[in-house]
């Protein structure tokens, strides 16, 4: 079940990029945050609009699309996997796993 921040991320990205594929994954549970938090997300997005863009330009475009949610809107971390349809196809739709959290109270 998605929360309001996750839903808003998906809405903004869907409107901006008309993606072939979009996943907004709330990874907050993997971090030292209260239960049911919406602070750490991974976005997997596939769009034709990424075709002429470098990886950095794609990330900037995603950041622009989600705007205030990153700028004091509660989202602490956003991992972005932005692909063209051809890149996504060549990956077989594989999502790169996120690394283990090494911060907060989980710090060794």
C-alpha positions in Angstrom: 0.0 0.0 0.0 1.5 3.3 -1.0 1.5 6.4 1.2 0.9 10.0 0.2 4.6 10.8 -0.6 5.1 7.7 -2.7 1.8 8.4 -4.6 2.9 12.0 -5.2 6.3 11.0 -6.5 4.6 8.5 -8.9 2.1 11.1 -10.1 4.7 13.8 -10.8 7.0 11.4 -12.6 4.2 9.9 -14.6 3.0 13.4 -15.7 6.5 14.6 -16.6 7.9 11.6 -18.4 5.0 9.5 -19.7 7.0 6.4 -18.8 6.9 3.0 -20.3 7.7 1.6 -16.9 7.7 3.3 -13.5 8.3 1.9 -10.0 8.5 4.1 -6.9 9.8 1.9 -4.2 9.6 3.0 -0.6 12.9 1.8 1.0 12.5 3.6 4.3 12.1 0.4 6.2 15.7 -0.4 5.4 16.8 2.7 7.3 16.8 4.0 10.9 13.5 5.8 10.7 10.1 5.4 12.4 7.8 2.7 11.1 5.6 3.7 8.1 8.1 6.5 7.2 8.3 7.8 3.6 11.8 9.2 3.6 13.9 6.9 1.4 12.9 6.0 -2.1 14.1 4.3 -5.2 12.7 5.3 -8.6 13.0 3.0 -11.6 11.8 4.9 -14.7 11.9 4.1 -18.4 11.0 6.9 -20.8 11.7 7.8 -24.5 12.5 11.3 -23.1 15.7 10.0 -21.7 17.0 9.1 -25.2 19.1 12.2 -25.8 20.1 12.7 -22.2 23.2 11.8 -20.3 22.9 10.0 -17.0 23.5 13.2 -15.1 20.9 15.1 -17.2 18.3 12.3 -16.5 18.9 12.6 -12.7 18.6 16.4 -12.9 15.3 16.0 -14.8 13.9 13.6 -12.3 14.9 16.0 -9.4 13.2 18.9 -11.2 10.1 16.8 -11.7 9.7 15.9 -8.0 10.8 19.4 -6.8 9.7 20.4 -3.4 9.4 16.8 -2.2 13.2 16.7 -2.1 13.6 20.3 -1.0 12.3 20.1 2.6 9.3 18.0 1.6 10.3 15.0 3.7 12.2 12.9 1.2 15.7 12.3 2.6 17.1 10.1 -0.1 16.2 9.3 -3.7 17.9 6.6 -5.7 17.3 6.9 -9.4 17.5 4.3 -12.2 16.5 6.2 -15.3 16.6 4.2 -18.6 15.6 4.5 -22.2 13.3 1.7 -23.4 16.3 0.0 -25.3 18.4 0.1 -22.2 15.6 -1.3 -20.1 15.0 -4.1 -22.6 18.7 -5.0 -22.7 18.8 -5.3 -18.9 15.8 -7.7 -19.1 13.9 -5.4 -16.7 16.4 -6.0 -13.9 16.5 -3.5 -11.0 19.8 -2.9 -9.3 19.5 -3.7 -5.6 20.1 -0.9 -3.1 23.1 -1.2 -0.8 22.5 -1.8 2.9 22.0 1.2 5.0 25.2 2.2 6.9 23.9 5.3 8.7 21.9 6.2 11.8 21.6 3.6 14.6 22.6 0.9 12.2 26.2 2.3 12.0 28.7 -0.3 13.0 
